[in-house]
Amino acid sequence: MRARLMDRKGSDETDAVLTHPAHQQTLNALIGLIRDLRACRTPEDLYAFQNKLRDHVLEVEKHRNAITQQIKRLHRHQKISTDAPELGTDRDRNAETSWTFEADVYERIWRQLKTVADALAWKAFHYDRAIIIALSRAQAPGMMYGKTGLAKELETIETAWHDEHQFVLHHDLTNVIRVGDLTVFDHDGYAWLREIKTNENRRVRAQDQLLAATSQVLAEKTGALPSGHSPLHTGIDYRTNLGGLRQLLDLAHARTGILGGKVSSGRAVVAVSQYTAANHFTPEQFAAQFDTEFARVRCRIGADNPGHTLTLPSIDNAGHHRADPPWAIYPISAETAASLIADGMFFVVCMNPHTIIDALSKTGVQARWLQRLDGTENVDAPLLEVSKRAGNRRISCSLNFAAIRGLMLELIDLRTWSLQVAATLSGDLQPNTQPWPCFAREAKTWI
């Protein structure tokens, strides 16, 4: 699986993104924001943190808007405006490609800041993934800057705080929370979704229905969401091998920048600190060292066939996958979390596909891979077929790559994940619904 950042032409282009002054400034800001979020203990803390983060995001959105205006002018063969912002590079200010590159950098920065807001949402909802999944099943709202209803939303947030001392989560600040505009957290522990309109006579029936249907599924903890996804509470405790990941990331950063290791049966990780590696390797040496380390750990887990090995990199992941926990809540240091968000550090997970089949078999699940695992997988197509006998019938379904991501990037314990698959197949799967199994007691894992 390749990442968007990897698909840029040549390492020079990737380096230009990562070394852009605004990108590096954002990395430092991310470290401080993550520390501040982890220190939040009260509604007052969350309220103050959200305001601070919103200021950062709005500033970036304003800058993105100014960049877009210059791209439009140059595309129409007009000169850039006299109030055009400065470029962060020494590229030609009069070339459309220079501004397009600048737009790409600030889009990344925007997503990176908003993924910290995702961490705020996870914390506000007590790390309940079923809620995150339910509230993520809608279209992304886009940027707040210039939005007609922003002033009304901010007024509602301020009124709730000053009148009732209630923290109100602002959905547009996040990548992931997309149903409704706000969540009001009552003092009694209840949370209320709200759709804000500047003119109540212009309410959209479909939006109100989405809000009501989603709220009902969350309240009753059963049924299908309007998207067709059905959260399934199996009661299986969430267990991971994230301790091994944390250790490898720390050691890679402290040593030469590239370090691989086996973290569980059939699973290995290669951790990379691009900051440290830059002091030890040329670009050519870096690529060769990474390939050597990856081949070494792949052999350690018995995945010595590179044409059929399950592999997934963490790079350029911020804000792209709605059900994934954001890096900011991983049990790692704030510096490491910020570096993963900004891709200054990354890791690649590889798993022996035969080990996965064997682990599933031990829980009574038969499985077979539907695609060749050679880096060309179609992420939108079924990847793994699983089936289990229940009484006198056999229940089967297929898993796409989204269902495997947790096993890879969250390093979910393989036996735990296999038990979850078995429990899902043992449940009452309704036709035309997409079960989304949720583990129990996730909160003990996340920061």
C-alpha positions in Angstrom: 0.0 0.0 0.0 1.4 3.4 -1.0 0.7 6.7 0.7 -0.1 9.9 -1.1 3.1 11.5 0.1 5.1 8.6 -1.3 3.5 9.1 -4.7 5.2 12.5 -5.2 7.8 12.5 -7.9 11.2 11.9 -6.3 12.5 12.3 -2.8 13.3 16.0 -3.4 9.6 16.8 -3.7 8.8 14.9 -0.5 11.6 16.7 1.3 10.3 20.0 0.0 7.0 19.3 1.7 8.4 18.1 5.0 11.0 20.9 5.2 8.6 23.7 4.3 8.9 26.4 7.0 5.2 26.4 7.7 5.2 22.6 8.0 8.0 22.6 10.5 6.4 25.4 12.5 3.2 23.4 12.6 5.1 20.4 14.0 6.3 22.5 17.0 2.7 23.8 17.4 1.4 20.2 17.3 3.7 19.1 20.2 2.4 22.0 22.4 -1.3 21.3 21.5 -1.0 17.6 22.2 0.5 18.3 25.6 -2.2 20.8 26.3 -4.9 18.4 25.3 -3.5 15.6 27.4 -3.4 18.0 30.4 -7.2 18.7 30.1 -9.1 17.5 33.0 -12.2 19.7 33.3 -14.9 21.2 31.0 -13.1 24.5 31.5 -9.9 22.9 30.2 -11.7 21.5 27.1 -13.4 24.8 26.4 -10.1 26.8 26.6 -8.3 24.2 24.5 -10.9 24.2 21.8 -10.8 27.9 21.5 -7.0 27.9 21.1 -7.1 25.1 18.5 -9.8 26.8 16.6 -7.7 30.0 16.3 -4.9 27.9 14.8 -7.2 26.2 12.3 -9.0 29.4 11.2 -5.6 31.1 10.6 -4.6 28.3 8.3 -7.9 28.3 6.5 -7.6 32.0 5.9 -4.1 31.5 4.4 -5.4 28.6 2.3 -8.2 30.8 1.0 -5.6 33.5 0.0 -3.5 30.9 -1.8 -6.5 29.6 -3.7 -7.3 33.1 -4.9 -3.8 33.4 -6.4 -4.1 30.0 -8.2 -7.4 31.2 -9.7 -5.9 34.5 -10.9 -2.9 32.8 -12.5 -5.1 30.2 -14.1 -7.0 33.1 -15.7 -3.6 34.5 -16.9 -3.8 37.4 -14.4 -1.0 38.6 -12.2 -1.0 37.7 -8.5 -2.7 40.3 -6.3 -0.7 43.0 -4.5 -1.8 41.5 -1.1 -0.8 37.9 -2.0 0.9 36.1 0.9 4.5 35.2 0.8 5.5 31.8 -0.4 7.3 29.6 2.0 9.9 28.6 -0.7 12.1 30.4 -3.2 9.9 29.2 -6.1 8.7 31.5 -8.8 5.9 33.6 -7.3 4.4 34.1 -10.8 4.1 30.4 -11.6 0.8 28.6 -10.9 2.7 25.4 -9.9 4.4 27.3 -7.1 1.1 28.2 -5.6 -0.3 24.8 -6.2 2.6 23.3 -4.2 1.9 25.9 -1.4 -1.8 24.8 -1.4 -0.8 21.2 -1.0 1.5 22.0 2.0 -1.3 24.0 3.7 -3.9 21.3 3.0 -1.6 18.9 4.9 -1.1 21.4 7.8 -4.9 21.9 7.9 -5.5 18.1 8.2 -2.8 17.8 10.8 -4.3 20.4 13.1 -7.8 19.0 12.7 -6.6 15.6 13.6 -5.7 17.0 17.1 -9.4 18.2 17.2 -10.3 14.5 16.4 -8.3 13.6 19.5 -10.3 16.2 21.4 -13.5 14.5 20.2 -12.3 11.0 21.2 -11.5 12.4 24.6 -14.8 14.2 25.0 -16.7 11.0 24.1 -14.6 8.9 26.5 -12.8 7.1 23.7 -16.1 5.3 22.7 -15.4 4.2 19.1 -19.0 3.3 18.4 -19.9 7.0 18.9 -17.1 8.2 16.7 -18.1 5.7 13.9 -21.7 6.8 14.1 -21.0 10.5 14.0 -18.4 10.2 11.1 -20.9 8.7 8.6 -21.7 11.9 6.7 -20.1 14.3 4.2 -17.1 16.4 5.4 -18.2 20.0 6.1 -15.2 21.7 4.5 -13.5 24.8 5.9 -15.0 27.0 8.6 -13.4 30.3 7.3 -16.1 32.2 5.4 -18.9 29.8 6.4 -22.2 31.6 6.6 -23.3 29.8 9.8 -20.0 30.0 11.7 -20.9 33.1 13.7 -24.2 31.4 14.9 -22.4 28.2 15.9 -19.8 30.2 17.9 -22.5 32.2 19.6 -24.2 29.0 20.6 -21.0 27.6 22.0 -20.3 30.7 24.0 -23.9 31.0 25.3 -23.9 27.4 26.5 -20.6 28.0 28.3 -21.4 31.3 30.0 -25.0 30.5 30.8 -24.8 26.8 31.7 -21.1 26.1 32.0 -21.5 23.4 29.4 -18.7 22.3 27.1 -19.9 22.2 23.5 -17.8 20.3 20.9 -17.5 22.2 17.6 -17.8 19.5 14.8 -16.4 21.6 12.0 -13.2 21.8 13.8 -12.7 18.1 13.5 -12.1 15.8 10.5 -14.2 13.0 11.9 -17.4 14.4 13.6 -19.8 15.1 10.7 -23.4 14.5 11.9 -24.8 17.8 13.2 -22.9 21.0 14.0 -22.4 20.7 17.7 -22.5 18.3 20.7 -23.6 19.8 24.0 -22.2 17.9 27.0 -24.6 18.1 30.0 -23.4 18.0 33.6 -25.4 14.7 34.1 -23.2 12.9 31.5 -25.6 13.1 28.5 -24.5 14.5 25.2 -26.9 16.2 22.8 -26.4 16.6 19.0 -27.5 20.0 17.6 -28.0 21.3 14.1 -27.6 25.1 14.0 -29.4 27.3 11.5 -29.1 31.0 11.1 -32.8 30.9 10.0 -34.9 28.2 11.7 -37.4 28.4 8.9 -34.7 26.9 6.6 -34.1 23.7 8.4 -33.3 20.7 6.1 -35.5 17.7 6.8 -32.8 15.2 5.7 -30.3 16.7 8.2 -32.9 16.4 11.0 -33.7 12.8 10.1 -30.0 11.9 10.0 -29.5 13.5 13.4 -32.5 11.7 14.9 -31.8 8.3 13.4 -28.1 8.4 14.5 -29.0 9.5 18.0 -31.5 6.7 18.3 -29.0 4.0 17.3 -26.4 5.4 19.8 -29.0 5.6 22.6 -30.4 2.1 22.1 -27.0 0.6 21.2 -28.6 -1.5 18.5 -29.9 -1.1 14.9 -28.3 0.2 11.7 -27.1 3.8 11.1 -28.5 5.7 8.1 -25.2 4.9 6.3 -26.0 1.1 6.7 -23.2 0.6 9.2 -24.3 -1.2 12.3 -22.1 -0.9 15.5 -21.8 -4.3 17.1 -20.8 -4.5 20.7 -19.1 -7.9 21.2 -17.9 -7.4 24.8 -14.4 -8.5 23.9 -11.7 -6.4 25.6 -9.5 -4.3 23.4 -5.9 -5.5 23.6 -2.9 -4.3 21.5 0.9 -4.6 21.0 1.3 -0.8 21.0 4.0 -1.1 23.7 6.3 -2.7 21.1 5.6 0.1 18.6 6.4 2.8 21.2 9.7 1.1 22.0 10.7 0.8 18.4 9.8 4.4 17.6 11.8 5.7 20.6 14.8 3.6 19.8 14.8 4.5 16.1 14.8 8.2 17.0 17.6 7.7 19.6 19.9 5.6 17.3 20.3 5.8 13.5 16.7 6.6 12.5 15.7 3.2 11.1 14.9 0.2 13.4 12.9 -2.9 12.9 11.7 -5.6 15.2 9.2 -8.4 15.8 6.4 -7.2 18.1 4.2 -10.3 18.2 3.9 -13.7 16.5 3.7 -13.1 12.7 4.0 -9.3 13.0 6.9 -6.9 12.7 7.4 -3.2 12.5 10.1 -1.0 10.9 10.1 2.4 12.7 11.7 5.5 11.0 12.7 8.9 12.4 13.4 11.0 9.4 15.1 13.7 11.6 17.6 11.2 13.0 18.1 9.3 9.7 19.1 12.5 7.9 22.2 12.7 10.1 23.3 9.1 9.3 22.2 8.4 5.7 22.2 9.9 2.2 18.8 9.5 0.4 20.3 6.5 -1.4 21.7 4.9 1.7 18.4 5.6 3.5 16.4 3.6 0.9 18.9 0.7 0.9 19.0 0.6 4.8 15.2 0.6 5.0 14.9 -2.2 2.5 17.5 -4.2 4.3 15.8 -3.8 7.7 12.4 -4.5 6.2 13.6 -7.7 4.6 15.3 -8.8 7.9 12.2 -8.4 10.0 10.0 -10.0 7.3 12.1 -13.1 7.5 11.9 -13.1 11.3 8.1 -13.5 11.1 8.3 -16.1 8.3 6.9 -13.7 5.7 9.8 -14.3 3.4 7.6 -14.1 0.2 7.5 -10.4 -0.7 4.8 -11.1 -3.2 2.4 -12.2 -0.5 3.0 -10.2 2.6 0.4 -7.9 4.3 2.0 -4.5 4.6 0.8 -1.0 5.6 2.7 2.2 6.2 1.5 5.0 8.6 2.8 7.8 6.5 0.3 10.6 5.3 -2.5 9.1 7.4 -3.7 12.1 9.3 -7.4 12.9 8.7 -7.9 10.4 5.9 -9.5 7.5 7.8 -12.5 8.4 9.9 -12.6 5.3 12.2 -8.9 5.3 13.0 -7.8 6.6 16.4 -5.8 9.8 15.8 -2.1 9.6 16.6 -2.5 12.2 19.3 -4.3 9.7 21.6 -1.8 6.8 21.0 0.2 5.8 24.2 3.3 7.5 23.0 5.1 10.8 23.8 3.6 14.1 22.5 6.8 14.6 20.4 6.4 11.2 18.8 2.6 11.7 18.2 3.2 15.1 16.6 6.0 13.6 14.4 3.7 10.8 13.2 1.0 13.4 12.4 3.5 15.5 10.4 5.3 12.4 8.9 8.6 13.3 10.5 8.4 9.8 11.9 6.5 6.9 10.4 6.3 3.1 10.7 5.5 0.2 8.4 3.8 -2.9 9.8 4.1 -6.2 8.0 2.3 -9.4 8.9 2.6 -13.0 7.8 -0.8 -13.7 6.0 -0.6 -17.4 7.0 -0.3 -16.5 10.7 -3.6 -14.5 10.3 -5.4 -17.5 8.7 -4.1 -19.8 11.4 -5.2 -17.5 14.3 -8.7 -17.3 12.8 -8.8 -21.0 12.4 -8.2 -21.4 16.2 -11.4 -19.5 16.8 -13.5 -21.6 14.5 -13.3 -19.2 11.5 -12.3 -20.4 8.1 -10.6 -17.7 6.0 -8.9 -17.2 2.6 -7.2 -14.2 1.0 -9.1 -12.8 -2.0 -6.2 -10.7 -3.4 -2.5 -11.1 -3.9 -0.8 -9.2 -1.1 2.0 -7.6 -3.2 1.4 -3.9 -2.8 -1.2 -3.6 -5.6 -4.2 -4.5 -3.5 -7.5 -2.7 -4.4 -8.4 -1.1 -1.0 -12.1 -0.8 -2.1 -12.5 -4.5 -3.0 -12.9 -7.5 -0.6 -9.6 -8.6 0.8 -10.3 -11.5 3.1 -13.2 -14.0 3.1 -14.2 -15.4 6.5 -16.9 -17.9 7.5 -18.0 -19.8 10.6 -20.5 -22.5 11.2 -23.5 -21.6 13.4 -25.7 -24.6 14.0 -26.6 -26.2 10.7 -25.7 -23.2 8.6 -22.5 -21.4 7.7 -22.3 -17.6 7.9 -19.8 -15.9 5.8 -18.7 -12.3 4.9 -15.8 -10.5 3.3 -13.5 -8.0 5.0 -12.1 -5.0 3.0 -8.9 -3.2 3.9 -10.7 -0.9 6.4 -11.5 -4.0 8.5 -7.8 -4.9 8.5 -6.4 -1.4 9.3 -6.9 -1.8 13.1 -5.0 -5.1 13.1 -2.1 -3.3 11.3 -1.8 0.4 12.4 -3.4 -0.1 15.9 -1.4 -3.3 16.4 -4.5 -5.0 17.8 -3.5 -8.3 19.4 -4.1 -11.0 16.7 -6.0 -13.4 19.0 -8.2 -10.6 20.2 -8.9 -9.5 16.6 -9.6 -13.1 15.6 -12.1 -13.5 18.5 -13.8 -10.3 17.4 -14.2 -11.7 13.8 -15.6 -14.9 15.3 -18.0 -13.0 17.5 -19.2 -10.9 14.6 -20.0 -14.0 12.5 -21.8 -15.6 15.5 -24.0 -12.5 15.8 -27.3 -11.8 14.1 -26.1 -10.2 10.9 -29.0 -8.4 9.2 -29.2 -8.4 5.3 -27.9 -5.2 3.6 -26.1 -3.9 6.7 -22.4 -3.5 7.4 -21.5 -4.7 10.9 -18.8 -2.6 12.6 -17.6 -4.6 15.6 -16.6 -2.5 18.6 -14.3 -3.7 21.4 -14.9 -3.2 25.1 -12.9 -1.0 27.4 -10.8 0.8 24.8 -10.4 3.8 27.0 -7.7 2.1 29.1 -5.5 2.0 26.0 -5.7 5.5 24.8 -4.2 8.6 26.5 
